[in-house]
C-alpha cells in the first residue's frame, strides 16, 4: 500500500505538460515571433528605431522561412520519406551555413561595434546551450550507475 501511495505521489508531482520555448512560439505568426525577438534584442543591445526596423524585417523573413521548412519536414514525415541521403544532408548544411554567414554580415552592417560584439556573444551562447562540459559529466555519472 505504501509503495502504491509513493508511486502515485511521484507521478503526480512531475509536470507532464512542460513546454520549451519553441513549444510556446510554434502557434505564433512569423510577424509576432519577429516582433518578440526584436524587442528582446532591443533590450539586450539598446537598439535605436532604424536598427529595430531593419532587424525586424530580417527576423520576419527568417521566421517565415522557418515555418515553411517546418511544414515541409512535417509533410515529408507524414509521407513516410526515408532518411536523407548524404548529398541532401550536405546541401542542407551548406545552405544553413551560407544563411548564417549572410546573417552575420547583415548584423555587422546594422549594429555598431559594441552592439555587434554583444550580439556575437549572445548568439554563440545560444548555439552552445546544452553542449557544455556539464552535460558530458552528467552523462558519465549516469552511465556509470547503469
CORDAHU-V391363 format. One record per residue. N is the residue number from 1. RES is the residue in one letter. PHI is phi in radians with two decimals (999 if undefined). PSI is psi in radians with two decimals (none if undefined). NEAR is the number of other C-alpha atoms within 12 Angstrom. Layout:
# CORDAHU-V391363
N|RES|PHI|PSI|NEAR  N|RES|PHI|PSI|NEAR
This chain:
# CORDAHU-V391363
1|X|999|-0.77|7  2|X|-1.11|-0.65|8  3|X|-1.13|-0.72|9  4|X|-1.10|-0.73|10  5|X|-1.12|-0.78|11  6|X|-1.11|-0.71|12  7|X|-1.12|-0.73|13  8|X|-1.12|-0.72|13  9|X|-1.15|-0.76|13  10|X|-1.18|-0.60|13  11|X|-1.22|-0.76|12  12|X|-1.31|-0.37|12  13|X|-1.30|-0.38|11  14|X|-1.48|2.41|11  15|X|-1.56|1.88|10  16|X|-1.50|-0.16|10  17|X|-1.83|0.53|10  18|X|-1.22|2.39|10  19|X|-2.14|2.41|11  20|X|-1.40|-3.10|10  21|X|-1.08|-0.67|11  22|X|-1.20|-0.59|13  23|X|-1.12|-0.62|11  24|X|-1.26|-0.58|13  25|X|-1.55|-0.21|21  26|X|-1.19|-0.40|19  27|X|-1.55|-0.12|13  28|X|-1.48|2.71|19  29|X|-1.34|2.81|22  30|X|-1.00|-0.63|25  31|X|-1.16|-0.71|23  32|X|-1.14|-0.75|21  33|X|-1.07|-0.81|29  34|X|-1.10|-0.68|30  35|X|-1.10|-0.80|26  36|X|-1.12|-0.76|22  37|X|-1.12|-0.68|26  38|X|-1.12|-0.73|30  39|X|-1.14|-0.68|23  40|X|-1.11|-0.73|20  41|X|-1.16|-0.64|29  42|X|-1.08|-0.74|26  43|X|-1.15|-0.72|16  44|X|-1.33|-0.64|21  45|X|-1.94|-0.07|28  46|X|1.01|1.03|21  47|X|-1.36|2.60|27  48|X|-1.56|3.12|20  49|X|-1.08|-0.78|15  50|X|-1.19|-0.65|15  51|X|-1.12|-0.73|26  52|X|-1.05|-0.77|28  53|X|-1.11|-0.78|21  54|X|-1.13|-0.76|23  55|X|-1.19|-0.64|33  56|X|-1.11|-0.69|30  57|X|-1.13|-0.70|25  58|X|-1.12|-0.82|29  59|X|-1.17|-0.60|30  60|X|-1.14|-0.76|26  61|X|-1.05|-0.77|23  62|X|-1.14|-0.75|25  63|X|-1.13|-0.67|27  64|X|-1.11|-0.79|22  65|X|-1.11|-0.69|20  66|X|-1.10|-0.76|22  67|X|-1.07|-0.74|23  68|X|-1.11|-0.76|16  69|X|-1.14|-0.67|16  70|X|-1.11|-0.74|15  71|X|-1.13|-0.70|15  72|X|-1.11|-0.78|15  73|X|-1.11|-0.68|18  74|X|-1.13|-0.73|14  75|X|-1.12|-0.73|13  76|X|-1.11|-0.68|15  77|X|-1.16|-0.71|14  78|X|-1.20|-0.58|11  79|X|-1.30|-0.18|10  80|X|1.36|0.53|11  81|X|-1.09|2.45|13  82|X|-1.30|-3.12|11  83|X|-1.08|2.55|12  84|X|-1.15|2.57|15  85|X|-1.37|2.94|11  86|X|-1.08|-0.67|10  87|X|-1.16|-0.69|11  88|X|-1.16|-0.71|13  89|X|-1.09|-0.77|13  90|X|-1.06|-0.80|13  91|X|-1.10|-0.72|14  92|X|-1.14|-0.80|16  93|X|-1.17|-0.67|14  94|X|-1.09|-0.77|14  95|X|-1.10|-0.75|14  96|X|-1.10|-0.77|18  97|X|-1.17|-0.68|14  98|X|-1.06|-0.71|14  99|X|-1.11|-0.73|18  100|X|-1.13|-0.69|19  101|X|-1.13|-0.78|14  102|X|-1.10|-0.72|16  103|X|-1.07|-0.76|24  104|X|-1.08|-0.74|22  105|X|-1.13|-0.72|16  106|X|-1.09|-0.79|20  107|X|-1.14|-0.63|32  108|X|-1.14|-0.61|21  109|X|-1.32|-0.45|16  110|X|-1.54|-0.75|27  111|X|-1.55|2.70|29  112|X|-1.41|3.10|18  113|X|-1.05|-0.83|14  114|X|-1.12|-0.78|17  115|X|-1.09|-0.73|24  116|X|-1.11|-0.74|26  117|X|-1.08|-0.74|18  118|X|-1.10|-0.74|23  119|X|-1.09|-0.74|28  120|X|-1.07|-0.75|24  121|X|-1.10|-0.77|16  122|X|-1.08|-0.77|18  123|X|-1.15|-0.72|19  124|X|-1.22|-0.62|16  125|X|-1.14|-0.70|14  126|X|-1.11|-0.70|13  127|X|-1.25|-0.56|13  128|X|-1.52|-0.07|14  129|X|-1.02|2.19|13  130|X|1.54|-0.05|14  131|X|-1.90|0.22|15  132|X|-1.41|-3.13|14  133|X|-1.10|-0.66|12  134|X|-1.05|-0.67|13  135|X|-1.09|-0.76|14  136|X|-1.13|-0.67|13  137|X|-1.14|-0.68|14  138|X|-1.12|-0.73|15  139|X|-1.05|-0.74|15  140|X|-1.08|-0.74|13  141|X|-1.17|-0.75|12  142|X|-1.12|-0.79|11  143|X|-1.18|-0.52|10  144|X|-1.29|-0.45|9  145|X|-1.39|-0.49|8  146|X|-1.36|none|7
